[in-house]
């Protein structure tokens, strides 16, 4: 995998760098210690040379201080011809013993010869003027004597090769003292003059041998340290690689399901896109899956059950997909699939449908069984895609279209969906300021009291006049308002506008019998814990008669929100407000809703009303619903009445209230006021007349 290779390369680079640094540090330490040991040995040799010089100097001073040293002349110490000028070179003791004067230089020369023979250390006193030619300086000594004469220093040492062996040559200046004049005054030296110097040569072989032995120990020690460091680096690199891989795996995988997360999914998708463009490899697709009504499961069964469901779903999806495919969790209840090596879009659809069909089987969570459903959007790779984000976005758009089309289905992305999504985003943004900009308006459709031929009340319906797009249907912007969370604010505004306006009409046109007004509640509003407080505040603010307020809910709004909706409806009815079930019989039709909820009014869906032809089933269904409502002590309103035939059949069945285009479309506040001023509230024939005139004008136009 790309991330693993990157981590391996990074770890290898860091390891190589660490080994290089370790090698440099250990090598430098070995070099520094080796150099210091050699320097230390040379310093020891220098110390030995100085010690020998100090002994030589001490002996010379002692002998000079005592006037010289007299010994018995023999083969080793014959009378010194260099001292023949001294009158007392040879003396005889009182007991007749003959003695001859030996100066320190002569004695030290003999001692140096014996010392060199026994210990290898060479010693010599020298100067540019000598009593004995044997003390003549060699080339190096002459060079040093010149240095002494220059006054730069009175001590010089240097490594040199003598007879093929390394030596440390040491020489220190010697100055004339009062005792030295006795022997050396003949050469012209005076007290304080530079007479020459004493040269000591220390053999370095044994010192270098000791240094080599120490260096071997140091080398072995540093080699051991380097090997330990090398092992530590390799072990640390291995542990670091494991840790980084684990961290990368945790970073790239979902913590709950252990599936790849969005980051890893996009990485793999980017690789597929690059391969597709580079090699014209086989087709692939991105699928976006979202569970339907997952939030309801979390709210009703708890998040632990929801998490278990997601884990079970991830395991099921992993088994359903092919080995070369990737399934990832985006977050929440959203999953994506990367389907590689496809022949055509049908193959992707078949895989998606196979996944959806798997939802027919329940998810077994310990001792529980959960049924759920999902919607899937499919985005097929084309030349227009250059990055993963666009494909995931379009698959998401297709999923939302599948969900909006009825849930539990698959939809394939097309460019029109993208335009639709952009328009939806614009609607969502513009919706936030629509009320403040006076783009929103409440329309009113009369509800007719059939028996008295009067207007019984009105249904308030929201309209949006967008300055650029034009009129936007509620079916278009209400779902956007719900998904964006703006429906609460908009719903409260509609409720307040409707209550205030209908109260005004009631006071003006029929104070003895006020109009009622019905206002729709969305599924999102029903889940609000404080919806009854909102209704209560509006009633207090507008002083609207609570018994004249009908709040309408649809069967669809009750699906998945049963407990919250039941509590909300009970709280609202306790305020004295009526609850109507709208569009009954459409969608998730179930008589259990009439059993579980307390409704005051049943509104028959227009699809049944408009199917009341002699051969249609709508007539019998409408009759059955009316009987059901009457048995349950509920009012009945028939919606969608558009023709005189529909009206006559409903009238014959004694349907008490109807609404529809036959009498009036939803109209603005101004037009509603006009028809009320014309007396439509007392005689609905005014509505029929106005409606016929309106139709005639449309036909002639």
SVG drawing of the C-alpha trace seen along z (x, -y; Angstrom):
<svg xmlns="http://www.w3.org/2000/svg" viewBox="-77 -45 180 59">
<polyline fill="none" stroke="black" stroke-width="0.4" points="0.0,0.0 1.2,-3.5 1.2,-4.6 3.1,-1.5 5.8,-2.1 6.1,-5.7 6.5,-4.7 9.1,-2.1 11.0,-4.7 10.9,-7.2 12.0,-4.7 14.8,-3.4 16.0,-7.0 15.9,-7.8 17.7,-4.5 20.4,-5.2 20.8,-8.8 21.0,-7.5 23.6,-4.8 25.6,-7.4 25.6,-9.8 26.4,-6.9 29.3,-5.9 30.6,-9.4 30.4,-9.9 32.0,-6.5 34.6,-7.0 35.5,-10.5 35.6,-9.2 37.9,-6.4 40.1,-8.8 40.2,-11.3 41.0,-8.7 43.7,-7.1 45.2,-10.5 45.2,-11.4 46.7,-8.1 49.6,-8.7 50.0,-12.2 49.8,-11.0 52.6,-8.4 54.8,-11.1 54.1,-13.3 55.3,-10.5 58.4,-10.1 58.9,-13.9 58.5,-13.7 61.1,-10.9 63.5,-13.1 63.0,-16.0 63.5,-13.8 66.8,-12.6 67.9,-16.1 67.0,-17.2 69.2,-14.4 72.0,-15.4 71.7,-19.0 71.5,-18.2 74.7,-16.1 76.5,-18.8 75.5,-21.5 76.6,-19.4 80.0,-18.5 80.6,-22.2 79.6,-23.5 82.3,-21.2 85.1,-22.1 84.9,-19.0 85.2,-15.3 88.6,-13.6 88.9,-9.9 91.7,-7.3 93.0,-7.3 92.5,-4.1 91.7,-2.9 88.1,-4.3 89.1,-7.5 92.5,-8.5 93.7,-12.1 91.6,-14.3 93.8,-16.0 91.1,-18.6 91.9,-19.8 95.7,-19.8 95.7,-23.5 94.5,-23.3 97.4,-23.2 95.5,-21.0 94.2,-18.5 96.3,-15.8 96.8,-15.6 98.3,-13.2 96.6,-12.6 98.5,-12.6 98.6,-8.9 100.2,-9.0 97.1,-8.1 97.0,-9.7 93.8,-11.4 92.8,-13.1 90.1,-15.7 87.0,-14.6 84.6,-17.4 80.8,-16.7 80.6,-16.6 83.1,-13.8 81.5,-11.8 78.0,-12.3 79.2,-11.2 80.4,-7.9 77.2,-7.5 75.1,-8.3 77.0,-5.6 76.3,-3.0 72.7,-4.3 72.1,-4.0 73.6,-0.5 71.3,0.6 68.1,-1.3 68.4,-2.7 68.3,-6.3 70.9,-8.6 72.3,-11.5 74.9,-14.1 76.2,-17.6 77.1,-19.7 77.9,-23.2 79.3,-25.1 82.7,-25.2 83.8,-22.1 86.7,-21.0 86.4,-17.6 85.5,-17.1 83.4,-14.1 80.8,-16.6 80.4,-18.2 76.7,-18.7 75.0,-16.8 72.8,-18.4 69.6,-18.5 71.5,-19.6 73.1,-22.4 69.7,-23.6 68.5,-23.6 71.6,-25.5 70.8,-28.2 67.3,-28.4 68.6,-28.8 70.9,-31.6 67.9,-33.4 66.4,-33.6 63.0,-32.2 63.1,-29.3 65.5,-27.3 63.7,-23.9 63.0,-21.9 61.6,-18.4 60.8,-16.6 60.2,-13.1 62.9,-11.8 64.1,-8.5 67.5,-7.4 69.0,-4.2 65.5,-3.3 63.8,-3.6 61.5,-6.4 62.9,-8.6 61.8,-11.7 64.7,-14.1 64.8,-16.6 67.4,-19.3 67.5,-22.1 69.9,-25.0 72.8,-25.1 74.3,-28.4 77.6,-29.1 77.9,-29.4 80.8,-30.5 81.9,-26.9 81.9,-26.2 84.5,-28.9 87.2,-26.7 87.0,-24.2 85.4,-26.1 86.8,-29.6 89.6,-28.6 87.0,-28.5 86.1,-32.1 82.9,-31.5 82.0,-33.8 79.5,-33.4 75.9,-33.6 76.8,-32.8 75.0,-30.1 77.5,-27.2 75.4,-24.7 72.7,-22.2 72.1,-18.7 70.4,-16.4 68.3,-13.5 66.8,-11.0 64.1,-8.7 63.3,-5.6 59.5,-5.6 59.1,-2.0 57.9,-0.8 55.6,-3.9 54.1,-3.3 53.7,0.4 51.8,-0.6 49.8,-3.0 49.0,-0.3 47.9,2.0 45.6,-0.7 44.3,-1.5 43.3,2.1 41.3,2.0 39.8,-1.3 39.0,0.0 37.3,3.1 35.4,1.0 34.2,-1.4 33.3,1.5 31.2,3.0 29.6,-0.4 29.0,-0.8 27.4,2.7 25.2,2.0 24.2,-1.3 23.5,0.4 21.4,3.0 19.5,0.3 18.9,-1.7 17.6,1.3 15.4,2.4 14.1,-1.2 13.5,-1.5 11.6,1.7 9.5,0.6 9.1,-2.8 7.9,-1.3 5.4,0.9 4.2,-2.1 3.9,-4.3 2.1,-1.6 -0.3,-1.1 -0.8,-4.9 -1.4,-5.2 -3.8,-2.3 -5.7,-3.9 -5.6,-7.2 -6.8,-5.6 -9.4,-3.4 -12.7,-3.9 -12.5,-3.3 -15.9,-1.6 -16.0,0.7 -12.3,0.9 -13.1,0.2 -11.1,-2.3 -12.1,-5.9 -12.6,-8.7 -8.9,-9.6 -7.9,-6.1 -10.8,-5.6 -9.9,-8.8 -6.3,-7.7 -7.3,-4.4 -9.8,-6.3 -7.0,-8.7 -4.9,-5.7 -7.7,-4.2 -8.2,-7.6 -4.5,-7.9 -4.4,-4.3 -7.5,-4.9 -6.0,-8.0 -2.5,-6.5 -3.3,-3.0 -6.9,-3.3 -7.6,-0.6 -11.1,1.0 -14.0,-1.1 -14.7,-1.6 -17.4,-3.3 -18.0,-4.9 -21.1,-4.0 -22.5,-6.0 -24.8,-4.2 -26.8,-5.9 -29.1,-4.1 -32.7,-5.2 -34.1,-6.5 -31.0,-5.6 -31.5,-8.6 -34.8,-7.2 -33.1,-3.9 -30.6,-5.8 -33.3,-7.9 -35.6,-4.9 -33.1,-2.1 -30.0,-4.0 -26.6,-4.7 -25.2,-1.4 -27.7,0.5 -27.0,-1.9 -23.2,-1.3 -23.8,2.5 -25.9,2.2 -23.1,0.3 -20.5,2.9 -22.8,5.7 -23.5,3.8 -19.8,3.2 -19.2,7.0 -22.0,7.8 -20.8,5.3 -17.3,6.6 -18.6,10.1 -20.8,8.9 -18.1,7.0 -15.5,8.6 -11.9,9.0 -10.6,6.1 -13.3,3.7 -13.1,1.3 -15.8,0.5 -15.2,-2.5 -17.2,-4.3 -17.5,-8.0 -19.0,-8.7 -22.4,-8.3 -24.4,-5.8 -22.7,-6.6 -20.6,-4.1 -18.8,-4.2 -17.7,-1.5 -15.0,-1.5 -16.0,1.0 -13.0,1.8 -12.7,3.6 -16.2,3.1 -17.4,3.9 -20.3,1.4 -22.6,-0.5 -25.0,2.4 -22.4,4.4 -22.2,1.6 -26.0,1.5 -26.2,5.2 -23.7,5.1 -25.6,2.1 -28.9,3.9 -27.4,7.1 -26.3,5.0 -29.8,3.5 -31.4,6.9 -29.3,8.0 -31.3,5.6 -34.2,8.0 -32.5,10.1 -32.5,8.7 -29.4,7.8 -29.0,10.1 -27.6,8.0 -27.2,10.4 -30.8,11.3 -32.3,8.6 -33.2,8.4 -33.1,5.1 -34.6,4.4 -33.4,1.4 -33.1,0.1 -30.7,-2.0 -30.3,-4.2 -27.4,-4.0 -26.0,-6.5 -23.6,-5.4 -21.0,-7.6 -19.3,-6.0 -15.8,-7.1 -15.6,-9.3 -13.0,-11.6 -14.5,-14.6 -13.2,-13.4 -9.7,-14.5 -10.0,-14.0 -11.6,-11.8 -13.6,-14.6 -15.7,-15.1 -16.6,-11.5 -17.6,-11.1 -19.6,-14.3 -21.5,-13.1 -22.1,-9.7 -23.5,-11.5 -25.8,-13.6 -27.1,-10.5 -27.7,-8.9 -29.8,-11.9 -31.8,-11.7 -32.4,-8.0 -33.5,-8.8 -35.8,-11.6 -37.3,-9.3 -38.6,-6.9 -35.7,-5.4 -34.5,-1.8 -33.4,-2.3 -30.3,-2.9 -29.8,-5.9 -27.0,-6.7 -25.5,-10.2 -26.0,-12.4 -25.0,-16.0 -28.5,-17.2 -28.2,-16.0 -25.2,-18.2 -27.1,-21.2 -30.0,-20.2 -27.5,-20.0 -26.1,-23.5 -29.6,-24.9 -30.5,-23.2 -27.5,-24.9 -28.5,-28.2 -32.1,-27.7 -30.7,-26.8 -28.5,-29.9 -31.3,-32.3 -33.8,-30.7 -32.1,-32.1 -33.0,-35.7 -36.2,-35.1 -38.5,-36.2 -36.4,-39.3 -36.4,-40.2 -40.2,-39.8 -40.0,-37.0 -42.2,-34.7 -45.9,-35.0 -48.7,-33.0 -51.5,-32.0 -55.0,-30.9 -57.3,-28.2 -60.9,-28.3 -62.4,-25.3 -66.1,-25.1 -69.0,-24.2 -71.0,-22.2 -74.3,-22.2 -74.4,-26.0 -72.5,-26.9 -70.2,-29.2 -66.5,-29.5 -65.7,-27.5 -62.1,-28.4 -58.8,-28.5 -55.7,-26.4 -52.5,-28.5 -50.0,-27.6 -46.5,-29.1 -45.3,-30.5 -41.8,-31.8 -41.4,-34.4 -37.6,-34.3 -36.5,-37.5 -34.2,-35.6 -35.4,-32.0 -39.1,-32.9 -41.8,-31.1 -40.3,-28.0 -42.7,-25.2 -43.1,-24.3 -42.3,-20.7 -38.9,-22.0 -37.9,-24.3 -39.7,-22.7 -37.4,-19.6 -34.4,-22.0 -35.7,-24.0 -36.1,-20.7 -32.7,-19.3 -31.0,-22.7 -32.8,-23.2 -34.6,-26.4 -38.1,-24.9 -38.5,-25.7 -38.1,-29.5 -40.1,-29.4 -42.9,-27.3 -43.3,-29.6 -43.4,-32.6 -46.1,-31.0 -48.2,-30.1 -48.0,-33.6 -48.9,-35.2 -51.8,-32.8 -53.3,-33.3 -53.0,-37.1 -54.4,-37.4 -57.4,-35.0 -58.3,-36.6 -58.4,-40.0 -60.7,-38.6 -62.9,-37.0 -63.4,-40.2 -64.1,-42.1 -66.4,-39.7 -67.9,-37.2 -67.4,-38.2 -70.2,-35.9 -68.6,-32.8 -64.9,-33.1 -63.0,-31.3 -60.7,-28.5 -57.2,-28.2 -55.2,-25.0 -51.4,-25.1 -49.1,-22.2 -46.5,-20.8 -43.5,-19.1 -42.0,-15.9 -39.0,-18.0 -41.4,-20.3 -43.1,-17.3 -39.7,-16.1 -39.2,-19.4 -39.7,-19.1 -40.9,-22.7 -43.3,-22.7 -46.3,-23.2 -44.5,-26.1 -44.1,-27.7 -47.8,-27.2 -48.7,-28.6 -46.6,-31.7 -48.2,-32.4 -51.7,-32.0 -50.9,-34.5 -49.2,-36.9 -51.9,-37.0 -54.9,-36.4 -56.2,-33.8 -59.0,-31.5 -57.2,-28.2 -60.3,-26.2 -60.1,-27.6 -56.5,-26.5 -56.1,-23.2 -52.6,-21.8 -52.1,-19.3 -49.7,-16.4 -49.2,-13.8 -48.8,-10.0 -45.3,-10.3 -44.3,-12.8 -45.3,-10.1 -43.1,-7.4 -40.0,-6.9 -41.0,-9.6 -43.9,-7.8 -43.0,-8.4 -41.9,-12.0 -44.9,-12.8 -47.3,-11.2 -45.9,-13.3 -46.0,-16.5 -49.6,-15.9 -50.8,-15.2 -49.1,-18.4 -50.7,-20.5 -54.2,-19.0 -53.9,-19.9 -53.7,-23.6 -57.1,-23.2 -55.8,-23.1 -57.2,-20.6 -55.0,-18.1 -55.8,-17.0 -54.2,-14.0 -53.6,-15.2 -53.4,-13.2 -54.8,-10.2 -54.5,-7.0 -51.4,-8.2 -47.9,-6.8 -47.4,-4.8 -51.1,-4.1 -51.9,-2.3 -55.0,-2.3 -52.8,-1.9 -52.2,-5.7 -55.8,-6.3 -55.6,-3.9 -52.4,-5.3 -53.0,-9.0 -55.8,-11.3 -56.9,-13.2 -59.8,-15.7 -60.0,-15.9 -59.3,-13.4 -58.4,-14.9 -59.0,-12.6 -56.2,-12.6 -57.0,-14.1 -55.9,-11.0 -59.0,-9.2 -61.3,-12.2 -60.2,-12.5 -60.7,-8.7 -64.5,-8.9 -65.6,-8.1 -68.2,-5.3 -65.7,-2.7 -63.0,-3.9 -62.3,-2.5 -61.9,-6.0 -65.7,-6.3 -65.9,-3.3 -62.7,-4.3 -63.9,-7.8 -67.2,-6.5 -65.3,-4.0 -63.0,-6.7 -66.0,-9.0 -67.8,-6.2 -64.6,-5.4 -64.1,-9.1 -67.7,-9.4 -67.4,-6.3 -64.3,-7.7 -66.0,-11.1 -63.7,-12.9 -64.5,-15.7 -63.9,-15.0 -62.4,-17.3 -62.1,-16.1 -59.2,-17.6 -58.5,-18.2 -62.1,-18.8 -61.7,-20.1 -64.9,-19.3 -68.6,-19.7 -69.0,-15.9 -66.6,-15.4 -68.4,-18.0 -71.8,-16.4 -70.7,-12.9 -69.2,-14.2 -72.3,-16.2 -74.4,-13.1 -72.3,-11.3 -72.9,-14.2 -69.2,-15.1 -69.3,-18.1 -66.2,-20.1 -64.3,-20.2 -61.5,-22.3 -60.0,-22.4 -59.6,-24.2 -63.4,-23.8 -64.0,-26.7 -60.6,-28.4 -57.0,-27.9 -54.7,-29.1 -54.6,-32.9 -52.8,-35.9 -54.0,-37.9 -55.2,-40.7 -57.3,-38.3 -58.7,-36.6 -59.8,-39.9 -61.5,-40.8 -63.6,-37.6 -64.5,-38.1 -65.6,-41.7 -67.7,-40.2 -69.5,-38.0 -68.0,-34.7 -67.9,-33.8 -71.7,-33.9 -72.3,-32.5 -69.7,-30.3 -71.3,-31.0 -69.2,-34.1 -66.2,-31.8 -67.6,-29.7 -68.3,-32.9 -64.8,-34.3 -63.3,-30.9 -65.2,-30.6 -64.2,-34.1 -60.6,-33.3 -60.7,-30.1 -62.4,-32.0 -59.7,-34.7 -57.0,-32.0 -58.7,-30.2 -59.1,-33.4 -55.6,-34.4"/>
</svg>
